[in-house]
Amino acid sequence: MTGLEIAWGAVGQDASRLQGHSEDYEAAVQRLKERGDGASAWGDVGLIGMFASAYAECSRLGVEALSGLSEVIGGTGDGLRAAARNASEADAASMYGTT
C-alpha cells in the first residue's frame, strides 16, 4: 500500500456526470448559435455597420471556440470511464490469475 488509493467506482460515476455536463454545455452553446450574431439589431448605418460587422465576427469565433469545449468535457469523461474499466479488469485478472 502506498497510501494513494483510487475509488474506481467513484471515477466511473464521475465520468458519467461529465458526460451529462458535456451535453448540458453543448445545449447552451447551441442556444447561442441559434441566437445569431446579435449584430443585425444595430442595422447597417455608417460607423455602426463597421462595428456590427466586427462584433458579428467576434461572436462567431467565440461560439466556435466554445463548441470545442463540450467535446473536451465529453472526451475527459470517456477517458475516465475507460481508465476505471481497465483498472477494474486488471484488478479482476490479478485476483483470479487470468490475463
N, C-alpha and C positions, 0 to 999 in steps of 0.2 A: 504494500500500500504506500502510495506517495502522498496521501493527504489531498490529492486532487481527484475528485470523483465527478463524473458527468451523469446526470439523470437522463438517460437516453429517451425514456418515455416522455419526460417533460419537453425534451428537444423536439420530439415528433409532434407534440401538441402545439408547441410554439411555431413550428413550421406550418401547420395548418392555419394558425392565426395569421401568419404573414401572408398566406395566400388570400385570406379574406381582406386584409389591408390592401393588398395589391389590387384586388377587384374594386374596392371602395375608391381607391386613389384613381384608378382608370376611369371610373364613372364620373368623378369630379372633373377630371381633365376633359372627358367627353362633353360635359356641360359647358366648359369653357370654349371648346371647339364650336359647339352649336350656337353659342352666343355671338360668334363672329369677332371681327377685329375691333369693334367699338368706334372706329373712326368715321363710319358713314353718317353718324348722327351730327357731325360737325359740318357736313356739306363740303363743297369744293370751291371755296371762295378765297382767292389770293393767298396770303400767308398761312391762313388756317388750313388750306388744302395741302400745302407743303408739310405742315406739322402733322396733319391727319395721315398722310402717306407714311411718314417716318414712324408714327405711333402704330399704324397697322402692321408694318414690318416687324417692329419690336414685339408686338403682341403675338404675331405668328411664330417668330423664333422662340419666344418664351414658352408657348404651348408645345412646340416641337420638343424642346428640352425637357419639359415636364413629362411628356409622353414616355420617354425612355426610362424614367424612374420607376414606373409601375412594373416594367419588365425586370428591372434590377431587384425590386422588392420580391416579386414572384420567383425569380431565379434563386434568390437567397433562401426562400422557403423550400424550394425544390432541393437545393444543396443540403440544407439541414435535414430534410426528410431522408435523403439518400445516406447521409452520414449516420443517422440514427438506425436506419435499416441495416447498413453494413456492420455497424458495431454490434447490433443485436445478433446478426447472423454469425459474426466472428465469435461472440460470447458462446452461442449455442454450439458452434463447432468445437470450441476449446473444451467445453464441458463434457461433450459426448465423444470427443476424439475423432470427429468427422471433419473432412475438408471439402 
